[in-house]
Every structure is written in C-alpha cells, then in structure tokens.
C-alpha cells in the first residue's frame, strides 16, 4: 500500500508541477511580471525567438577575428529537432543559418503579419522538420521557462448583485443556485453563506483569444501604468524602445474581454474593482486539442461550425448582467491559436482553401465573427512542394504576405554523414578509413549542386590551377565553404580575395540548389547498398571501394558530374598526405617563434641597419638576405621578387595598422597571440611540412617498419626508424582518429602511390 500511495502522490503532484496551474489575481500577476518581465511580457513571436535562444544558442564562428566574416556560424539544432524526436531532423548549416535569421527578424516584428512557407522538394524532410519543431515548441511553452499568461475572469456574483442593486438579478441568482441541486437548495444556501470564499460564488470566464492580462489596461493609460510599474532599469528602457515590445502598447484586448471590462465598469464604477475580477493563468499548449497549436493536413475537412460558443457560460454571463447582448461569448477557431501557432501541412486540397482564407486575416490582423471583430495575432506556418505553387499563383495580392524559407536536400556534408549515422548506427565509422565516409556524402551532394557557379567563377576565374585538389566545377571547394571551412590549399591571394561580399554571394547560391539530384530517401537506399557490399570485408572501406561502387552504378552516372570521382580521389590523396606530414612533423617551436618575431620587427626598417628586437631583446642585422630568405620560406624558392615585396608590404601594413597599435599597445595582446604572428606561423609551418617526408621516401626500411609495427619483427629496426614510425602512427591515431590498422594502411598507401612527389609544387 505504501508503494501505491507513493506512486499516486507522484501523479497528484506531477513530475514538473504543471498540473497545478491555478489562476492568480491580477495584483499577484503584477508581482510575477516584476520578477520576470521578459518572460511574462512576450507574444508568440518573442516566445518563438526565446525557444531558439534556449535550444540553439549563439552558434560558433570558426573565424571570429576574420574582418571578412559574414556571421555564417555553426548552430547546433539537436536540442530543437533531434533529441527526444521519434524521427530526428538534421538541419544543415545553410538551413540553420537561414532559419535563425528569420527567427531574429520575427522577434523584432519586422516580418509579422506574414505566413512562413517552408518550401522544398519531396524527400527533404519538411514534415519531419515541422512536426519536431512544433513538438519542441509545445514542450517549451509548457515549461516554467516558456510560460506566458492569459486572461481569465472570475466574476463575483455577490459583488455584482450588491453593486447592481437589482432585485431581479438577486432573484435570478437565487433561482440559479437552487437549480444547481434542487434536493439540497436550502442546505446549499446556508452552506454558501457560511463559506463566503467558496468557488460557487464565482463565474469563471476564460479569454478564448488567450490575451495577456496587461492588455486589459486601457490603451490610453497603459504607457503610464507600465512607467509607474517598473523602476528605471535596463528592462524598462528596452520595453519602451525595442520594436519587439510595441504590441504591449498598441494591441487591444479581444472583443469578449473588452465587453466584459466595459460591462463591469458600468456596474462597479471603479476600474480597480474591475481588476479584482481579472486573473491570470499560464497559457497551456496542447496540439492534440488544438489549444495554442493547430495543424491541418490536406485531408482534414473544414469544420461546419464556423462560430464557436459556450451556451452554458453565455447563460451565466446573461444572468449576471441581465442583458443577453451586453457580452457575447462567441469566437472562431482562429481564437484557439491566437498568440499561438497555426500550421498547414502541404498546400493542396482543403489546405488551399485554408490558406486563401488566411489572406485577410494576415493582412488586417482581424477576423469577422458575425458582427464582432476578432483579433488574430498568430504565427502562421505552412509546408509546400515546388509543384504546389501553382495553387496560389492567381492570388498576386497574397504574394507580399508570404515568406518562403527554402528546405532543400542537405548540402552540408557533415550533416549528410550525421543522417547516415542516425539511420545505420554510429558504429558505421568503424568500417571506414577516416574521410571515406565523408567522401561518400560528397558524391551524393555533388548531384544536388549546380554544375556552373557564377559566384565561384567570379572569385576563381581559372579553376584549372587547383586541378590537383579540386574538380573543374569547383564543387568540392564550394562544399567546404558550405560547411564553414576555408581550405588550407587555397593560395594566399585567393584567400584574401574571399571577401564578405563574395562569400555572401556563394552562400546565397544555396537558395537555388538542393532541389534536384539524389534525394534524401534515395541517398539512404544507396548508402545501404554500398555498406552491405563492402562492410562485410575484413578490410576497412577505402577510396578504391567507393570509386568502384559509384563507377558501377549506371543509373547514377547522369546524377554525378563528369570527372567528379577522379577529382575527389585527388583531394583525398592530397588530404591524407597532409595528415601523414603533420603526424610525422615535429619542430623546434622556440626557433620558429624567434624567426617570425624578428621578421615582424625587421619589416619596419630599411635593410642595412642593426636594431634590438623589442620582442626578443636580441640584436637583429636587418639585411635583404634575412627578409628575402624568410619570405621565400613563406612563398617558395622560385617565386618572383615582386611577390616577395608585396608580401613584405602587406606584413608591414598589418603590423603598423593593427598588430602594434591595436593589439599590442591598446589591448595588451602578447606578440605571439596577434593575428599577424598566427598567420605567419601557420604559413611557415605549412611550408616546412612540405618536405618532411623526403628523408624517408628512399628508405625501404621505413615502409617495412610500418608494416611490422606492433609485431615481433619491429624490434629489429634501428632506434631512429622505430621512434619515427611510432611517432607517426601515434599522431595519426590521436589527431585524426585512425585505428592502428587504418593508420598503417594509409601510410603504406601514401608511400606506394608516391603521393609526396605527386603533389610537389613545380
């Protein structure tokens, strides 16, 4: 019995306490407002923004100090669209940025009175996205962090009868009480008198439009009321200046609440007494009941009952005011989602009618219910397939009220891989050599990108110069930019040429991509076939298997750009060569720091002088040979003298305009942490790594030692080779997540295919 009682107490209390959301008097509500103003004074658009702020956050910018940054950041949408979902939706970086930007605009009120249509091809996951978004929104809105309050009236029969001085009303009240239970009429009358606070004296009238109780304050007095309510603090300044809060000063209560207020004021003669009957209760969302969230599919037939009412409640109101026309408790289905979300799943069949009906509602913000005007301020969302646009093309006046948000097939390769892991299990990584799984995603995404990119060609007019790392259409480079990554293999000149304007234009092309090619559903089928064939082997899945598979898929040949697989293999070869070089390379960091600091200091003086370096304290003989030698280590031995001088000029300009004046002198940044130092160091180390493999390529024992690593025969090699091989393989496993087997395999691959010479700069 103890266990049963304990279990029942848990149910009674509720896991989160949300089951006991009782109305609170208006003055008590004002205390809540003062304690949490941003949480209580917000409409659905602000709540939607707060949902994203809580579940998505600020995002991560991999290049925070880049002056050409366009705030194209990495947002983690897993809490919003993945966690707890039956069918997770993985938002790629492009869509996440697009969505967050719209939500930011939504909060400011700049794009209210619109309908937001998520437009995308079949198989892109539109329905999954919207269902998960609304599920998370409903859960958040019903938590303490997402709580908003709505109005509920508690009309005191005793006070109204007394203040009205109407004998007829008192007789009606007496009759009404007796009708409640004829068998105990005398007992209940005595009991009610003995318990003056009993709920039987109150008629509870909920606001069907879910108005915030603050809207009941007369509009002409509201600004002064809020000015008196709040101290002169940061929130008060925001409240009176931020466009997001304009609604609290300009919106009016629903017709029912407005009528009740006027009727009560006429009877009671005092606004203060009227507000004694105003209470606040948390706005509880329930999609299944259509409360706060209503979702319609194309097959849902329109309801016949356009006007909704509550006859029982209307009778009670009529009894209180002795006038059936003074307060009419009627409303439409739109009231149920006022200050909530109204969503249409696909614009076809009956949903076409619903969308057209929204035209006047969205443009004017009101809806006619018989003679009554009903306020409608909801977040309107819809899904649409490209071919369904024809269903609304004849309504040109509606076009300025529609905001299309593109949901294409995934264009971010990291997100594509996350989808494979989710469907097939995270263990699939164990079957692949590093990067091969992501290269599978690159092949799929290549079918979704445009073959010709005007933005990319305007940036890099001659793609042939990167033929050793990239395809002729620059799709591989574009994929990296879509993930937020700028490849190291780009020349310094092209990296500088990637201005914010160019980057925005490249990202902007994603709006017209991802509408064709291999769909999300088909990519899962293709991956399943590929994985079933090659994951059975003891060997890890490598690039030769991937290329063999796609070359053998005749039905996919038209989808994959010509020559893409060959370019992908070249990029893979180049990338793993850099990994091996990085893993084999170790250097004297102090010596490198010293050379860079001396160069930073020396570029400010004419050759032929001797100066004490302010960073190291050492005397530096500033000669052309010193400057020229450092610059050739940066740019290459055979580079033209003019390019060396341009490099020197840029370094000197950066040093005087930013490094010394802003970072070191003003911000107190150590010289080794300045942007110029880090840039020079990255370039310096990169060029040193280019030749790190040279001593080992002619040594056949090096290759054999790799094959014999961790075997008994490995002990027979001399100490230096053993140390080098151990250092190399350990770094590959630590830095790039290779298994021991994979690390050995990739090293042998690099040596046998002579990749070091293959990618040596001419």
Rosetta blueprint (number, residue, H / E / L):
1 X L
2 X H
3 X H
4 X H
5 X H
6 X H
7 X H
8 X H
9 X H
10 X H
11 X H
12 X H
13 X H
14 X L
15 X L
16 X L
17 X L
18 X L
19 X L
20 X L
21 X L
22 X L
23 X L
24 X E
25 X E
26 X H
27 X H
28 X H
29 X H
30 X H
31 X H
32 X H
33 X H
34 X H
35 X H
36 X L
37 X H
38 X H
39 X H
40 X H
41 X L
42 X L
43 X L
44 X H
45 X H
46 X H
47 X H
48 X H
49 X H
50 X H
51 X H
52 X H
53 X H
54 X H
55 X H
56 X L
57 X L
58 X L
59 X L
60 X E
61 X L
62 X L
63 X L
64 X L
65 X L
66 X L
67 X L
68 X L
69 X L
70 X L
71 X L
72 X L
73 X L
74 X E
75 X L
76 X L
77 X L
78 X H
79 X H
80 X H
81 X H
82 X L
83 X L
84 X L
85 X L
86 X L
87 X L
88 X L
89 X L
90 X L
91 X L
92 X L
93 X H
94 X H
95 X H
96 X H
97 X H
98 X H
99 X H
100 X H
101 X H
102 X H
103 X H
104 X H
105 X H
106 X H
107 X H
108 X H
109 X L
110 X L
111 X L
112 X L
113 X L
114 X L
115 X E
116 X E
117 X E
118 X E
119 X E
120 X L
121 X L
122 X L
123 X L
124 X L
125 X L
126 X H
127 X H
128 X H
129 X H
130 X H
131 X H
132 X H
133 X H
134 X H
135 X H
136 X H
137 X H
138 X H
139 X H
140 X H
141 X H
142 X L
143 X L
144 X L
145 X L
146 X L
147 X L
148 X L
149 X E
150 X E
151 X E
152 X E
153 X E
154 X E
155 X E
156 X E
157 X H
158 X H
159 X H
160 X H
161 X H
162 X H
163 X H
164 X H
165 X L
166 X L
167 X H
168 X H
169 X H
170 X H
171 X H
172 X H
173 X H
174 X H
175 X H
176 X H
177 X H
178 X H
179 X H
180 X H
181 X L
182 X H
183 X H
184 X H
185 X H
186 X H
187 X H
188 X H
189 X H
190 X H
191 X H
192 X H
193 X H
194 X H
195 X L
196 X L
197 X L
198 X L
199 X H
200 X H
201 X H
202 X E
203 X E
204 X E
205 X E
206 X E
207 X L
208 X L
209 X L
210 X L
211 X L
212 X L
213 X H
214 X H
215 X H
216 X H
217 X L
218 X L
219 X H
220 X H
221 X H
222 X H
223 X H
224 X H
225 X H
226 X H
227 X H
228 X H
229 X H
230 X L
231 X L
232 X L
233 X L
234 X H
235 X H
236 X H
237 X H
238 X H
239 X H
240 X H
241 X H
242 X L
243 X H
244 X H
245 X H
246 X L
247 X H
248 X H
249 X H
250 X H
251 X L
252 X L
253 X L
254 X L
255 X H
256 X H
257 X H
258 X H
259 X H
260 X H
261 X H
262 X H
263 X H
264 X H
265 X H
266 X H
267 X H
268 X H
269 X L
270 X L
271 X H
272 X H
273 X H
274 X H
275 X H
276 X L
277 X L
278 X E
279 X E
280 X E
281 X E
282 X E
283 X L
284 X L
285 X L
286 X E
287 X H
288 X H
289 X H
290 X L
291 X E
292 X L
293 X E
294 X E
295 X E
296 X E
297 X E
298 X L
299 X L
300 X L
301 X L
302 X L
303 X L
304 X L
305 X L
306 X L
307 X E
308 X E
309 X E
310 X L
311 X H
312 X H
313 X H
314 X H
315 X H
316 X H
317 X H
318 X H
319 X H
320 X H
321 X H
322 X L
323 X L
324 X L
325 X L
326 X L
327 X L
328 X L
329 X L
330 X E
331 X E
332 X E
333 X H
334 X H
335 X H
336 X H
337 X H
338 X L
339 X L
340 X L
341 X E
342 X E
343 X E
344 X E
345 X E
346 X L
347 X L
348 X L
349 X L
350 X H
351 X H
352 X H
353 X H
354 X H
355 X H
356 X H
357 X H
358 X H
359 X H
360 X H
361 X H
362 X H
363 X H
364 X H
365 X L
366 X E
367 X E
368 X E
369 X E
370 X L
371 X L
372 X E
373 X E
374 X E
375 X E
376 X L
377 X L
378 X L
379 X E
380 X E
381 X E
382 X E
383 X E
384 X E
385 X L
386 X H
387 X H
388 X H
389 X H
390 X H
391 X H
392 X H
393 X L
394 X L
395 X L
396 X H
397 X H
398 X H
399 X H
400 X H
401 X H
402 X E
403 X E
404 X E
405 X E
406 X E
407 X L
408 X L
409 X L
410 X L
411 X L
412 X L
413 X H
414 X H
415 X H
416 X H
417 X H
418 X H
419 X H
420 X H
421 X H
422 X H
423 X H
424 X H
425 X L
426 X H
427 X H
428 X H
429 X H
430 X H
431 X H
432 X E
433 X L
434 X L
435 X L
436 X H
437 X H
438 X H
439 X H
440 X H
441 X H
442 X H
443 X H
444 X H
445 X H
446 X H
447 X L
448 X L
449 X L
450 X L
451 X L
452 X L
453 X L
454 X H
455 X H
456 X H
457 X H
458 X H
459 X H
460 X L
461 X L
462 X L
463 X H
464 X H
465 X H
466 X H
467 X L
468 X L
469 X L
470 X L
471 X L
472 X L
473 X L
474 X L
475 X H
476 X H
477 X H
478 X H
479 X H
480 X H
481 X H
482 X H
483 X L
484 X L
485 X L
486 X L
487 X L
488 X L
489 X L
490 X L
491 X L
492 X H
493 X H
494 X H
495 X H
496 X H
497 X H
498 X L
499 X L
500 X H
501 X H
502 X H
503 X H
504 X H
505 X H
506 X H
507 X H
508 X H
509 X H
510 X H
511 X H
512 X H
513 X L
514 X L
515 X L
516 X L
517 X L
518 X L
519 X L
520 X H
521 X H
522 X H
523 X H
524 X H
525 X H
526 X H
527 X H
528 X H
529 X H
530 X H
531 X H
532 X H
533 X H
534 X H
535 X L
536 X L
537 X L
538 X L
539 X L
540 X L
541 X E
542 X L
543 X H
544 X H
545 X H
546 X H
547 X H
548 X H
549 X H
550 X H
551 X H
552 X L
553 X L
554 X H
555 X H
556 X H
557 X L
558 X L
559 X L
560 X L
561 X L
562 X L
563 X L
564 X H
565 X H
566 X H
567 X H
568 X H
569 X H
570 X H
571 X H
572 X H
573 X H
574 X H
575 X H
576 X H
577 X H
578 X H
579 X H
580 X H
581 X H
582 X H
583 X H
584 X H
585 X L
586 X L
587 X L
588 X L
589 X H
590 X H
591 X H
592 X H
593 X H
594 X H
595 X H
596 X H
597 X H
598 X H
599 X H
600 X H
601 X H
602 X H
603 X L
604 X L
605 X L
606 X L
607 X L
608 X L
609 X E
610 X E
611 X E
612 X E
613 X L
614 X L
615 X L
616 X L
617 X L
618 X L
619 X E
620 X E
621 X E
622 X E
623 X L
624 X H
625 X H
626 X H
627 X H
628 X H
629 X H
630 X H
631 X H
632 X H
633 X H
634 X H
635 X H
636 X L
637 X L
638 X L
639 X L
640 X L
641 X H
642 X H
643 X H
644 X H
645 X H
646 X H
647 X H
648 X H
649 X H
650 X H
651 X H
652 X H
653 X H
654 X H
655 X H
656 X H
657 X H
658 X H
659 X H
660 X H
661 X H
662 X H
663 X H
664 X H
665 X L
666 X L
667 X L
668 X L
669 X L
670 X L
671 X H
672 X H
673 X H
674 X L
675 X H
676 X H
677 X H
678 X H
679 X H
680 X H
681 X H
682 X H
683 X H
684 X H
685 X H
686 X H
687 X H
688 X H
689 X H
690 X L
691 X L
692 X L
693 X L
694 X H
695 X H
696 X H
697 X H
698 X L
699 X L
700 X H
701 X H
702 X H
703 X H
704 X H
705 X H
706 X H
707 X H
708 X L
709 X L
710 X L
711 X L
712 X H
713 X H
714 X H
715 X H
716 X H
717 X L
718 X L
719 X H
720 X H
721 X H
722 X H
723 X H
724 X H
725 X H
726 X H
727 X H
728 X H
729 X H
730 X H
731 X H
732 X H
733 X H
734 X H
735 X H
736 X H
737 X L
738 X L
739 X L
740 X H
741 X H
742 X H
743 X H
744 X H
745 X H
746 X H
747 X H
748 X H
749 X H
750 X H
751 X H
752 X H
753 X L
754 X L
755 X H
756 X H
757 X H
758 X H
759 X L
760 X L
761 X L
762 X L
